[in-house]
């Protein structure tokens, strides 16, 4: 009788561990998917800003050294974040 109870107890513990591991795995996968979606949204928002600023400087050539530096910086960011869809 004691052996049967011990077997049931050990089986219950094992099942509990398996269920816990599966739930943790699902939670990790959900968090990773959420992070990936958030990363895409943030990159899109940053690219919208960078492209708009870069286009402003490309449409009107800056007359001052500071303006030229800003134009170069915005263009560099556009390339760095690959905002023209070359991912």
TORGUVEX-693340 format. One record per residue (C-alpha): residue in one letter; z, x, y. Coordinates in pm, whole numbers, padded with zeros to 5 digits, always signed. Example, Ala and Ser with C-alpha at 12.3 -4.5 7.8 and 13.67 -1.06 7.14 Angstrom:
BEGIN
A+00780+01230-00450S+00714+01367-00106
//
This chain:
BEGIN
X+00000+00000+00000X+00089+00281+00239X-00241+00451+00165X-00433+00134+00255X-00244+00102+00584X-00308+00469+00663X-00680+00427+00590X-00698+00119+00813X-00513+00301+01090X-00740+00607+01072X-01051+00389+01058X-00933+00195+01363X-00870+00516+01555X-01213+00651+01462X-01382+00326+01568X-01190+00332+01895X-01310+00686+01969X-01671+00595+01891X-01661+00288+02117X-01504+00493+02396X-01767+00765+02367X-02052+00513+02376X-01906+00343+02685X-01867+00679+02858X-02224+00773+02772X-02354+00447+02919X-02147+00498+03235X-02286+00850+03279X-02645+00729+03232X-02593+00451+03486X-02444+00694+03738X-02733+00937+03690X-02990+00661+03741X-02809+00544+04056X-02800+00900+04189X-03173+00943+04124X-03255+00618+04308X-03033+00717+04599X-03193+01061+04617X-03540+00906+04636X-03429+00668+04913X-03269+00948+05115X-03573+01171+05077X-03800+00887+05190X-03584+00828+05499X-03576+01197+05586X-03952+01225+05537X-04015+00925+05762X-03823+01097+06042X-03974+01440+05982X-04333+01309+05964X-04288+01103+06281X-04153+01402+06473X-04414+01641+06334X-04690+01396+06426X-04556+01370+06782X-04574+01747+06823X-04916+01767+06655X-05061+01494+06881X-04938+01657+07203X-04929+02033+07205X-04598+02155+07349X-04626+02350+07673X-04297+02541+07650X-04167+02798+07404X-03882+02562+07310X-04131+02283+07244X-04344+02513+07028X-04033+02620+06833X-03940+02255+06778X-04295+02173+06667X-04287+02463+06421X-03945+02360+06289X-04050+01996+06229X-04367+02111+06056X-04168+02353+05839X-03934+02070+05738X-04235+01853+05651X-04360+02123+05417X-04014+02201+05280X-03945+01837+05186X-04306+01795+05067X-04340+01483+05279X-04716+01457+05227X-04683+01339+04866X-04743+01667+04683X-04435+01633+04460
//
